[in-house]
Amino acid sequence: MKIVYRYFIKKFMGPFVITFFFALVILLMQFLWLYVDDLVGKGLEIKLILELLLYASATMVAMAAPLAVLLASLMTFGSLGEHYELVALKSAGISIHRLMLPVALLALLIGVSAFFFTDKVSPKAWYKMKSLFYNIKDQKPALAIEEGTFYNEFDNYTIRVGKKHRDNETIEDIIIYDHSKYRGNITMTYATRGRMTVTPDGKYMLFLLQDGFFWDESSNGNNQSLPLTRARFKEQYKRFDLSSFNIKKDDNNFYRSNTKAMSIEELNGRMDSIKKDINGISDRAIEQFFATLYFFNNAIMKDTVSENNIAQINPCAGLKAVLQTRTEEERATIFRVAEQSARNMLNTIKYAYEEATYKNEDLWSHQIEWHRKFTSATACLLFFFIGASLGSIIRKGGIGIPLLITVIFFVTYFAISVLGEKVAKSSSFPVSAGMWLSSFILLPISIFLVYKASTDSVLFSLDLYRSWIEKIKKINIFTHKKQT
């Protein structure tokens, strides 16, 4: 059996590794497609793009691992069934459960590894990816001054180049508008020709302007025009800072508080803090409620009822008796203070409700991420049993049919997971039930398919369904004749 087990594991590992990296590539392509507008035109280095893709791929392991397990198990057991290897082993007295055992343990190991990866590595990779992507997105487009266009990416400057030579340095018909005074186009530099170069350290862009003039029109504090200042020059240097075009890989603390950047230990600590905050909101609301009763217990009933029998009297009757002993002015004051106290109490309850609602939503988001780390790992094992059972039933190897079945099951699983997550965010449904909804649905399906595979079911036989249809037709015909 050890030889058979090693053979099965070897047959499974090849397709799994290939499909795993294939799934990562597909998910990365989706990532690039979504954010291509934020990456194009930034003049990014290949090293920086590869670093971003590395972080992004680390965050997609939780989705790629179950997909790879499903497709690899379908291909492996479908190929074994197609070449009658499963039939030969079953005829030797080895059940399908024993044949699935070594690969099932391997799938379990993959799920556990994916769990620890998503708990320890993926949060850090997600944080690094978001921080780097934010810094890239915040940068200005790469320096690309084209002919006949106005370039305004330099702060407070607009540049127009009439013609650029093939060396991309020699330029002609240059106009530079200086907007540093925030008064419009009152300062301009024009040159018939020049050179455009970048310093060796990449910090500055230098313009050597030749045969031009400087034009400046300013105004005093009373907005009265001063004489126009105009000067000619043979050569003039202009220097522009390029620091804003450089990518600064600074950490962005904004993403540290996101649930996707937290491990299970951090999520547990944060959830305990949120629960304490929710309890504190309830305690403060209760304190405010009893503080409002101070008006009744002291301001109104102080002279009539002692503290020992306040809880024993009828508040309405006691209040009516007290009001009858007060003057009209005192009663108006009492009603005005009571009205203000009631409004304060309503505002307090409303604020406590809104704060508790926000805290509960924050708690649910942490609980959702906590359960997600377990559900993605569990899906690896469930998908193995589904894939192995279907592969042994349909007995088709290759990539065509297994890929089609994989897409159907994975899309269904993903749709149910999204639905469960949305339901988990509502107060009427437990978070755990919503997040485990897809696993609850997959579990009976996997048990049913394993049972059908162990009994050599012809679940996908067309002849079986034709015979069922013929039986249904005969029943309908018999019923119709009996009625007539």
ChimeraX attribute file (.defattr): number of C-alpha atoms within 10 A of each C-alpha:
attribute: neighborCount
match mode: 1-to-1
recipient: residues
	/A:1	9
	/A:2	8
	/A:3	8
	/A:4	12
	/A:5	16
	/A:6	13
	/A:7	12
	/A:8	19
	/A:9	18
	/A:10	13
	/A:11	19
	/A:12	22
	/A:13	17
	/A:14	12
	/A:15	19
	/A:16	21
	/A:17	15
	/A:18	12
	/A:19	20
	/A:20	20
	/A:21	16
	/A:22	14
	/A:23	20
	/A:24	22
	/A:25	16
	/A:26	12
	/A:27	18
	/A:28	17
	/A:29	13
	/A:30	12
	/A:31	14
	/A:32	15
	/A:33	10
	/A:34	10
	/A:35	12
	/A:36	12
	/A:37	11
	/A:38	16
	/A:39	16
	/A:40	12
	/A:41	13
	/A:42	20
	/A:43	15
	/A:44	15
	/A:45	10
	/A:46	9
	/A:47	9
	/A:48	14
	/A:49	14
	/A:50	11
	/A:51	15
	/A:52	19
	/A:53	18
	/A:54	14
	/A:55	21
	/A:56	24
	/A:57	22
	/A:58	19
	/A:59	23
	/A:60	18
	/A:61	22
	/A:62	25
	/A:63	20
	/A:64	23
	/A:65	26
	/A:66	27
	/A:67	24
	/A:68	25
	/A:69	33
	/A:70	30
	/A:71	29
	/A:72	31
	/A:73	31
	/A:74	36
	/A:75	30
	/A:76	29
	/A:77	29
	/A:78	28
	/A:79	22
	/A:80	21
	/A:81	20
	/A:82	19
	/A:83	14
	/A:84	14
	/A:85	13
	/A:86	21
	/A:87	16
	/A:88	13
	/A:89	14
	/A:90	15
	/A:91	10
	/A:92	9
	/A:93	8
	/A:94	14
	/A:95	15
	/A:96	21
	/A:97	14
	/A:98	13
	/A:99	19
	/A:100	21
	/A:101	13
	/A:102	18
	/A:103	24
	/A:104	21
	/A:105	13
	/A:106	18
	/A:107	27
	/A:108	19
	/A:109	15
	/A:110	18
	/A:111	25
	/A:112	18
	/A:113	14
	/A:114	26
	/A:115	22
	/A:116	16
	/A:117	17
	/A:118	27
	/A:119	21
	/A:120	16
	/A:121	18
	/A:122	26
	/A:123	23
	/A:124	20
	/A:125	21
	/A:126	23
	/A:127	25
	/A:128	23
	/A:129	21
	/A:130	21
	/A:131	21
	/A:132	23
	/A:133	18
	/A:134	16
	/A:135	17
	/A:136	23
	/A:137	17
	/A:138	15
	/A:139	16
	/A:140	16
	/A:141	18
	/A:142	14
	/A:143	15
	/A:144	11
	/A:145	16
	/A:146	15
	/A:147	17
	/A:148	14
	/A:149	12
	/A:150	16
	/A:151	17
	/A:152	14
	/A:153	17
	/A:154	15
	/A:155	12
	/A:156	12
	/A:157	15
	/A:158	18
	/A:159	21
	/A:160	20
	/A:161	21
	/A:162	17
	/A:163	16
	/A:164	21
	/A:165	11
	/A:166	8
	/A:167	7
	/A:168	13
	/A:169	13
	/A:170	16
	/A:171	23
	/A:172	20
	/A:173	18
	/A:174	23
	/A:175	18
	/A:176	21
	/A:177	20
	/A:178	20
	/A:179	16
	/A:180	12
	/A:181	11
	/A:182	9
	/A:183	12
	/A:184	10
	/A:185	15
	/A:186	16
	/A:187	19
	/A:188	19
	/A:189	21
	/A:190	21
	/A:191	24
	/A:192	16
	/A:193	20
	/A:194	21
	/A:195	17
	/A:196	15
	/A:197	15
	/A:198	15
	/A:199	11
	/A:200	8
	/A:201	6
	/A:202	13
	/A:203	14
	/A:204	16
	/A:205	16
	/A:206	15
	/A:207	20
	/A:208	17
	/A:209	25
	/A:210	20
	/A:211	14
	/A:212	20
	/A:213	18
	/A:214	16
	/A:215	15
	/A:216	16
	/A:217	15
	/A:218	15
	/A:219	13
	/A:220	8
	/A:221	6
	/A:222	6
	/A:223	8
	/A:224	9
	/A:225	11
	/A:226	11
	/A:227	10
	/A:228	11
	/A:229	11
	/A:230	13
	/A:231	10
	/A:232	15
	/A:233	13
	/A:234	10
	/A:235	14
	/A:236	17
	/A:237	11
	/A:238	13
	/A:239	13
	/A:240	14
	/A:241	13
	/A:242	15
	/A:243	11
	/A:244	15
	/A:245	20
	/A:246	17
	/A:247	19
	/A:248	13
	/A:249	14
	/A:250	11
	/A:251	15
	/A:252	14
	/A:253	10
	/A:254	10
	/A:255	16
	/A:256	18
	/A:257	11
	/A:258	14
	/A:259	20
	/A:260	22
	/A:261	22
	/A:262	26
	/A:263	21
	/A:264	20
	/A:265	12
	/A:266	13
	/A:267	19
	/A:268	15
	/A:269	11
	/A:270	18
	/A:271	19
	/A:272	12
	/A:273	13
	/A:274	18
	/A:275	15
	/A:276	12
	/A:277	16
	/A:278	19
	/A:279	13
	/A:280	14
	/A:281	19
	/A:282	16
	/A:283	13
	/A:284	13
	/A:285	19
	/A:286	13
	/A:287	11
	/A:288	15
	/A:289	17
	/A:290	10
	/A:291	14
	/A:292	16
	/A:293	12
	/A:294	12
	/A:295	16
	/A:296	17
	/A:297	18
	/A:298	14
	/A:299	12
	/A:300	18
	/A:301	20
	/A:302	14
	/A:303	10
	/A:304	14
	/A:305	16
	/A:306	12
	/A:307	12
	/A:308	7
	/A:309	8
	/A:310	16
	/A:311	11
	/A:312	8
	/A:313	11
	/A:314	10
	/A:315	14
	/A:316	9
	/A:317	10
	/A:318	16
	/A:319	15
	/A:320	11
	/A:321	13
	/A:322	17
	/A:323	17
	/A:324	10
	/A:325	11
	/A:326	13
	/A:327	10
	/A:328	11
	/A:329	9
	/A:330	12
	/A:331	16
	/A:332	12
	/A:333	12
	/A:334	18
	/A:335	13
	/A:336	12
	/A:337	14
	/A:338	15
	/A:339	12
	/A:340	12
	/A:341	16
	/A:342	14
	/A:343	12
	/A:344	15
	/A:345	17
	/A:346	13
	/A:347	12
	/A:348	15
	/A:349	19
	/A:350	13
	/A:351	14
	/A:352	19
	/A:353	15
	/A:354	11
	/A:355	15
	/A:356	20
	/A:357	14
	/A:358	13
	/A:359	17
	/A:360	19
	/A:361	15
	/A:362	17
	/A:363	21
	/A:364	21
	/A:365	19
	/A:366	23
	/A:367	21
	/A:368	21
	/A:369	20
	/A:370	24
	/A:371	17
	/A:372	20
	/A:373	19
	/A:374	20
	/A:375	20
	/A:376	23
	/A:377	25
	/A:378	21
	/A:379	25
	/A:380	27
	/A:381	26
	/A:382	24
	/A:383	29
	/A:384	27
	/A:385	27
	/A:386	24
	/A:387	29
	/A:388	29
	/A:389	28
	/A:390	26
	/A:391	28
	/A:392	31
	/A:393	26
	/A:394	22
	/A:395	20
	/A:396	22
	/A:397	20
	/A:398	13
	/A:399	15
	/A:400	10
	/A:401	17
	/A:402	24
	/A:403	16
	/A:404	11
	/A:405	17
	/A:406	21
	/A:407	15
	/A:408	11
	/A:409	18
	/A:410	17
	/A:411	12
	/A:412	13
	/A:413	19
	/A:414	13
	/A:415	13
	/A:416	19
	/A:417	20
	/A:418	16
	/A:419	15
	/A:420	21
	/A:421	24
	/A:422	15
	/A:423	18
	/A:424	23
	/A:425	21
	/A:426	14
	/A:427	12
	/A:428	8
	/A:429	13
	/A:430	13
	/A:431	23
	/A:432	17
	/A:433	16
	/A:434	24
	/A:435	28
	/A:436	22
	/A:437	21
	/A:438	22
	/A:439	21
	/A:440	12
	/A:441	12
	/A:442	19
	/A:443	16
	/A:444	12
	/A:445	15
	/A:446	21
	/A:447	15
	/A:448	15
	/A:449	21
	/A:450	23
	/A:451	15
	/A:452	17
	/A:453	22
	/A:454	16
	/A:455	12
	/A:456	13
	/A:457	14
	/A:458	14
	/A:459	14
	/A:460	11
	/A:461	11
	/A:462	10
	/A:463	10
	/A:464	11
	/A:465	13
	/A:466	11
	/A:467	11
	/A:468	12
	/A:469	12
	/A:470	11
	/A:471	12
	/A:472	12
	/A:473	12
	/A:474	12
	/A:475	11
	/A:476	12
	/A:477	11
	/A:478	11
	/A:479	11
	/A:480	10
	/A:481	8
	/A:482	8
	/A:483	6
	/A:484	5
